[in-house]
Amino acid sequence: MTLSNQAGDPKVLWKTRLLRRLIPVAGLFRRAMTIGVRLAVRDEAGRILLVRHTYLQGWYLPGGGVDAGEAIPEAAERELLEEAGLRATAPLELFALYHNPRGSRRDHVALYRVIAWEPTSAALTANREIAEARFFEAAALPDDVTPSTRRRLRELAGEEAPARLW
């Protein structure tokens, strides 16, 4: 049977229809790429902002996931507002992009510097997600700052080159 003759073959039509239905279903089992954002925010004294979540141990740079249909910088500005009650007043500066294999093989994190910001009425206020948000001196960080956060702070200070992995 030639290729042109196969087009009308009931077996070929059945297989084609089956494949058309199975391919989208197979995509449900493949994890999509995920993107997160983290923010480096300093106050006028040069202290760094860290947050402690209600659902995780340790202190982190503020941040979170990028929602479907959301631009990465918009997600960063949203997370800054949600986690710290701060509003960026200047464009954010992309510092580095990282692969985060601990999240998944397809997880990435964008780290932004917040150049200028202003507090809102909810600035540094605890909420259902954030137990505490505070500025710290680089030499007086809490003991339970996560290792990845410590590495990012050294990179931001120019003490180390940005790594490829989070």
BELCORUR-V562575 format. One record per residue. N is the residue number from 1. SS is DSSP state (A for helix, B for strand, O for the rest). OMEGA is omega as a letter, one per 30 degrees, with the letter a starting at -180 (NA if undefined). NEAR is the number of other ideal C-beta (glycine too) atoms within 12 Angstrom. Layout:
N:SS:OMEGA:NEAR
N:SS:OMEGA:NEAR
This chain:
1:O:l:10
2:O:a:9
3:A:a:9
4:A:l:9
5:A:a:10
6:A:a:14
7:O:a:13
8:O:a:13
9:O:a:15
10:A:l:11
11:A:l:14
12:A:l:18
13:A:l:14
14:A:a:12
15:A:l:14
16:A:l:17
17:A:l:13
18:A:l:14
19:A:l:14
20:A:l:13
21:A:a:13
22:A:a:14
23:A:l:14
24:A:l:11
25:A:l:12
26:A:l:12
27:A:l:11
28:A:a:10
29:O:l:10
30:O:a:13
31:O:l:12
32:O:l:16
33:O:l:18
34:B:a:26
35:B:l:33
36:B:l:35
37:B:l:42
38:B:a:47
39:B:l:45
40:B:a:40
41:B:l:47
42:B:l:25
43:O:a:24
44:O:l:11
45:O:l:12
46:O:l:16
47:O:a:19
48:B:l:37
49:B:l:41
50:B:l:40
51:B:l:41
52:B:a:30
53:B:l:26
54:O:a:15
55:O:l:13
56:O:l:16
57:O:l:14
58:O:l:22
59:B:a:31
60:B:l:43
61:O:l:46
62:O:l:43
63:B:a:42
64:B:a:33
65:B:l:26
66:O:l:28
67:O:l:18
68:O:l:11
69:O:a:8
70:O:l:18
71:O:a:16
72:A:l:29
73:A:l:24
74:A:l:21
75:A:l:31
76:A:l:43
77:A:l:31
78:A:a:26
79:A:l:42
80:A:l:42
81:A:a:31
82:A:a:29
83:A:a:41
84:A:a:44
85:O:l:26
86:B:l:35
87:B:l:24
88:B:l:28
89:O:l:16
90:O:l:15
91:O:l:16
92:O:a:33
93:B:l:20
94:B:a:22
95:B:a:29
96:B:l:26
97:B:a:22
98:B:l:29
99:B:a:23
100:O:a:28
101:O:l:17
102:O:l:16
103:O:l:20
104:O:l:18
105:O:a:15
106:O:a:15
107:B:l:23
108:B:a:27
109:B:l:42
110:B:l:37
111:B:a:38
112:B:l:36
113:B:l:31
114:B:a:38
115:O:a:18
116:O:a:18
117:B:l:32
118:B:l:19
119:B:l:22
120:O:l:18
121:O:l:11
122:O:a:18
123:O:l:24
124:O:l:27
125:O:l:22
126:O:l:19
127:O:a:20
128:O:a:11
129:O:a:23
130:B:l:33
131:B:a:22
132:B:l:25
133:B:a:36
134:B:l:27
135:B:a:29
136:B:l:29
137:O:l:17
138:A:a:22
139:A:a:10
140:A:l:14
141:O:l:27
142:O:a:21
143:O:a:12
144:O:l:18
145:B:a:26
146:O:l:25
147:A:l:19
148:A:l:27
149:A:l:34
150:A:l:27
151:A:l:26
152:A:a:38
153:A:l:34
154:A:l:21
155:A:a:26
156:A:l:30
157:O:a:21
158:O:l:11
159:O:l:13
160:O:l:14
161:O:l:13
162:O:l:25
163:O:l:22
164:O:a:15
165:B:l:21
166:O:NA:33
